[in-house]
Amino acid sequence: MGTGIARVGMLGAGTMGHALALVHALGGLEVRLQDNSPAALARAPLLVDGALDTLLRGGEVTEQQAQAARGRIATTPDLATALQGADLVVEAVVEDKEVKRALFAEIDRLAPEHALVASNTSYLDVFPYAAPRRARTTLVAHWYTPPYLVDLVDLVGSDATDPAAIEALRALYASWGKKPVVLRRFIPGYVANRLQAALSREVNWLLDEGYATPQDIDDAVIHGLALRLPILGHLMKADFTGLEMTRRALANATVVPAPDRTRCETLEKLLEAGRAGVMSGAGFFDYGGRSPDELFRARDERLLSLKRHLRDIGGI
Ligand SMILES: NC(=O)c1ccc[n+]([C@@H]2O[C@H](COP(=O)([O-])OP(=O)(O)OC[C@H]3O[C@@H](n4cnc5c(N)ncnc54)[C@H](O)[C@@H]3O)[C@@H](O)[C@H]2O)c1
């Protein structure tokens, strides 16, 4: 297991699927990208080209690497074709229990016996959907968008997953410069999404209760919280703060966590006003008529530039 991974069946060609096809193709694997929506399948190569263009212009890949990666991705509407000869199946279809359950049954029917089956689910416990004979080779490999720029990938198996299956993917992704984090057992949201959920709960409450404006909040995040995070993470920052102080802060009952709510009034008002985010031209902020494509490229260029600097300066 591991070194034998050459061919990938990538199921789902949406926001994550097309980008994961690119990640695996850049890693040198042959990818068959499948989706049951003809529109999604037609759009995927264009999105891959756009992402490759950003990586090329950012100096992350050479023209030759970009062309080779592009040549390794074939699209197909047919599940059997996508799974034929696959050493790795990446499941990146819509986050819907029934859709995933049905797809896992099809994977069991059509995928080679030896194939690793990796789900990109964000929150669902998909392990019960795997056929018993697939339990050893079924795991979660959860990426962040855009996965060709964000290196973190959460890896986790069930009790029945063969540790060698997890190690095979860990080693493969690490060899591509990715940052696999292996969790000891499944928990919805893994680490980063759970931390983000905790942050969102506070932010939504601060907005709804009128303590701060969206600009105030993002100023605090960008200029306070974020600057140290890429260098120190969270726990090393605690070491620099000093653990005595950290203990005092923990015991300080004046900071009561925001109540757990499933609705944010500020967000609801924005959506009612048609402000759905970058795709609709505005959200918490106005984007002065700039197109989503222009904004995505601007974001990606800055992310790339930041990654380069972080690589140069290294950790503490
Ligand atoms: N969007 C993100 O930021 C993000 C990040 C990490 C993980 N995820 C996870 O990745 C998965 C995909 O999310 P997404 O954002 O790419 O969704 P998406 O809606 O953009 O794409 C899902 C695709 O699955 C296709 N699909 C649905 N049923 C199918 C089937 N039976 N066979 C083949 N294709 C099918 C749809 O046509 C669609 O193109 C989800 O499990 C989600 O939780 C998403």
The ligand as a Gaussian input file, in Angstrom:
#p B3LYP/6-31G(d) Opt

LIG

0 1
 N      -16.590000      23.799000      -0.216000
 C      -15.695000      23.682000       0.728000
 O      -15.077000      24.677000       1.146000
 C      -15.370000      22.334000       1.324000
 C      -14.192000      22.214000       2.091000
 C      -13.851000      20.961000       2.617000
 C      -14.680000      19.868000       2.388000
 N      -15.828000      20.008000       1.659000
 C      -16.626000      18.793000       1.427000
 O      -16.399000      18.351000       0.088000
 C      -17.573000      17.709000      -0.412000
 C      -17.979000      18.427000      -1.688000
 O      -18.263000      19.766000      -1.369000
 P      -18.248000      20.906000      -2.509000
 O      -18.176000      22.200000      -1.779000
 O      -17.232000      20.595000      -3.547000
 O      -19.715000      20.719000      -3.088000
 P      -20.265000      21.173000      -4.521000
 O      -21.738000      21.271000      -4.365000
 O      -19.507000      22.329000      -5.057000
 O      -19.926000      19.900000      -5.450000
 C      -20.491000      18.647000      -5.235000
 C      -20.603000      17.949000      -6.580000
 O      -21.072000      16.629000      -6.366000
 C      -21.844000      16.285000      -7.504000
 N      -22.635000      15.115000      -7.171000
 C      -23.734000      15.017000      -6.399000
 N      -24.126000      13.731000      -6.318000
 C      -23.248000      12.992000      -7.046000
 C      -23.124000      11.609000      -7.329000
 N      -23.957000      10.699000      -6.834000
 N      -22.089000      11.217000      -8.107000
 C      -21.220000      12.109000      -8.619000
 N      -21.299000      13.443000      -8.380000
 C      -22.301000      13.860000      -7.597000
 C      -22.644000      17.541000      -7.799000
 O      -23.128000      17.546000      -9.124000
 C      -21.597000      18.616000      -7.552000
 O      -20.912000      18.982000      -8.746000
 C      -18.605000      17.766000       0.708000
 O      -18.595000      16.572000       1.420000
 C      -18.127000      18.946000       1.570000
 O      -18.522000      18.809000       2.910000
 C      -16.180000      21.214000       1.106000

